[in-house]
């Protein structure tokens, strides 16, 4: 396990190059409070195609991150497994359907 946490996510969001293609933050204790910064990163990273946020502490407060991933036409892979997203099944379904259609 790494421990970049929320503070590290905020720093990443402010210092990420436009050429970033993959961001793997698996098991880094990322919480909802970092989602706004991650949403901005996803929106403003034209080359980003892969985002792995598996096994963090992300919950329903991150709906904006899901919306940003749907809006970014280059995102092909987003892993949110092992988090606690329960109250917005329609947003998760939209994200899943959108990303699946981009793989074709």
C-alpha positions as a Markdown table, in Angstrom:
| # | Residue | x | y | z |
|---|---|---|---|---|
| 1 | Unk | 0.0 | 0.0 | 0.0 |
| 2 | Unk | 1.1 | 3.5 | -0.8 |
| 3 | Unk | -0.1 | 6.5 | 1.1 |
| 4 | Unk | -0.3 | 9.5 | -1.2 |
| 5 | Unk | -3.6 | 10.4 | 0.4 |
| 6 | Unk | -5.6 | 13.5 | -0.2 |
| 7 | Unk | -2.8 | 16.0 | 0.2 |
| 8 | Unk | -0.8 | 14.1 | -2.4 |
| 9 | Unk | -3.7 | 14.1 | -4.8 |
| 10 | Unk | -4.1 | 17.8 | -4.4 |
| 11 | Unk | -0.4 | 18.3 | -5.3 |
| 12 | Unk | -0.7 | 15.9 | -8.3 |
| 13 | Unk | -3.7 | 17.8 | -9.6 |
| 14 | Unk | -1.8 | 21.0 | -9.5 |
| 15 | Unk | 1.4 | 19.6 | -11.1 |
| 16 | Unk | 0.3 | 17.1 | -13.7 |
| 17 | Unk | 1.6 | 17.5 | -17.2 |
| 18 | Unk | -0.8 | 17.6 | -20.1 |
| 19 | Unk | 0.9 | 14.6 | -21.6 |
| 20 | Unk | -0.1 | 12.2 | -18.7 |
| 21 | Unk | -1.6 | 9.1 | -20.1 |
| 22 | Unk | -2.1 | 6.9 | -17.0 |
| 23 | Unk | -2.6 | 7.7 | -13.3 |
| 24 | Unk | -2.5 | 4.8 | -10.9 |
| 25 | Unk | -3.5 | 5.7 | -7.4 |
| 26 | Unk | -4.5 | 2.2 | -6.3 |
| 27 | Unk | -4.6 | 1.7 | -2.5 |
| 28 | Unk | -3.5 | 5.2 | -1.6 |
| 29 | Unk | -6.0 | 6.3 | 1.0 |
| 30 | Unk | -7.6 | 8.8 | -1.4 |
| 31 | Unk | -10.9 | 10.1 | 0.1 |
| 32 | Unk | -13.8 | 12.2 | -1.1 |
| 33 | Unk | -12.1 | 15.4 | -0.2 |
| 34 | Unk | -9.6 | 14.8 | -3.0 |
| 35 | Unk | -12.3 | 14.2 | -5.6 |
| 36 | Unk | -12.7 | 17.8 | -6.7 |
| 37 | Unk | -9.0 | 18.1 | -7.5 |
| 38 | Unk | -9.1 | 14.7 | -9.3 |
| 39 | Unk | -12.2 | 15.9 | -11.2 |
| 40 | Unk | -10.3 | 18.9 | -12.4 |
| 41 | Unk | -7.3 | 16.8 | -13.3 |
| 42 | Unk | -9.5 | 14.5 | -15.4 |
| 43 | Unk | -11.2 | 17.4 | -17.1 |
| 44 | Unk | -8.0 | 19.1 | -17.9 |
| 45 | Unk | -5.8 | 16.2 | -19.0 |
| 46 | Unk | -6.4 | 15.7 | -22.7 |
| 47 | Unk | -4.0 | 12.7 | -22.9 |
| 48 | Unk | -5.3 | 10.8 | -19.9 |
| 49 | Unk | -6.8 | 7.4 | -20.9 |
| 50 | Unk | -6.4 | 5.3 | -17.8 |
| 51 | Unk | -7.2 | 6.2 | -14.2 |
| 52 | Unk | -7.0 | 3.6 | -11.4 |
| 53 | Unk | -8.5 | 4.6 | -8.1 |
| 54 | Unk | -9.1 | 1.1 | -6.8 |
| 55 | Unk | -9.1 | 0.3 | -3.1 |
| 56 | Unk | -9.3 | 3.8 | -1.7 |
| 57 | Unk | -11.9 | 5.5 | 0.5 |
| 58 | Unk | -14.0 | 7.1 | -2.2 |
| 59 | Unk | -17.7 | 7.2 | -1.7 |
| 60 | Unk | -20.8 | 8.9 | -3.0 |
| 61 | Unk | -19.2 | 12.4 | -2.6 |
| 62 | Unk | -17.3 | 11.8 | -5.8 |
| 63 | Unk | -20.1 | 12.0 | -8.3 |
| 64 | Unk | -18.3 | 14.9 | -10.0 |
| 65 | Unk | -15.3 | 12.7 | -10.6 |
| 66 | Unk | -17.6 | 10.2 | -12.4 |
| 67 | Unk | -19.1 | 13.0 | -14.5 |
| 68 | Unk | -15.7 | 14.3 | -15.4 |
| 69 | Unk | -14.6 | 10.9 | -16.6 |
| 70 | Unk | -17.7 | 10.7 | -18.7 |
| 71 | Unk | -17.1 | 14.1 | -20.1 |
| 72 | Unk | -13.4 | 13.4 | -20.9 |
| 73 | Unk | -13.7 | 11.6 | -24.3 |
| 74 | Unk | -10.2 | 10.1 | -24.0 |
| 75 | Unk | -10.8 | 8.1 | -20.8 |
| 76 | Unk | -11.0 | 4.5 | -21.7 |
| 77 | Unk | -10.3 | 2.8 | -18.4 |
| 78 | Unk | -11.4 | 3.9 | -14.9 |
| 79 | Unk | -11.2 | 1.5 | -11.9 |
| 80 | Unk | -13.2 | 2.5 | -8.9 |
| 81 | Unk | -13.5 | -1.0 | -7.5 |
| 82 | Unk | -13.1 | -1.5 | -3.8 |
| 83 | Unk | -14.6 | 1.9 | -3.0 |
| 84 | Unk | -18.0 | 2.7 | -1.5 |
| 85 | Unk | -20.1 | 4.1 | -4.3 |
| 86 | Unk | -23.7 | 3.2 | -3.4 |
| 87 | Unk | -26.2 | 6.1 | -3.6 |
| 88 | Unk | -25.7 | 7.0 | -7.3 |
| 89 | Unk | -26.2 | 3.8 | -9.3 |
| 90 | Unk | -27.4 | 5.8 | -12.3 |
| 91 | Unk | -24.1 | 7.7 | -12.5 |
| 92 | Unk | -22.1 | 4.5 | -12.1 |
| 93 | Unk | -24.2 | 2.8 | -14.8 |
| 94 | Unk | -23.8 | 5.9 | -17.1 |
| 95 | Unk | -20.0 | 5.7 | -16.6 |
| 96 | Unk | -19.9 | 2.0 | -17.2 |
| 97 | Unk | -21.9 | 2.2 | -20.4 |
| 98 | Unk | -19.9 | 5.2 | -21.7 |
| 99 | Unk | -16.6 | 3.6 | -21.1 |
| 100 | Unk | -17.7 | 0.3 | -22.6 |
| 101 | Unk | -18.8 | 2.1 | -25.8 |
| 102 | Unk | -15.4 | 3.8 | -26.1 |
| 103 | Unk | -13.6 | 0.5 | -26.1 |
| 104 | Unk | -15.3 | -0.6 | -29.3 |
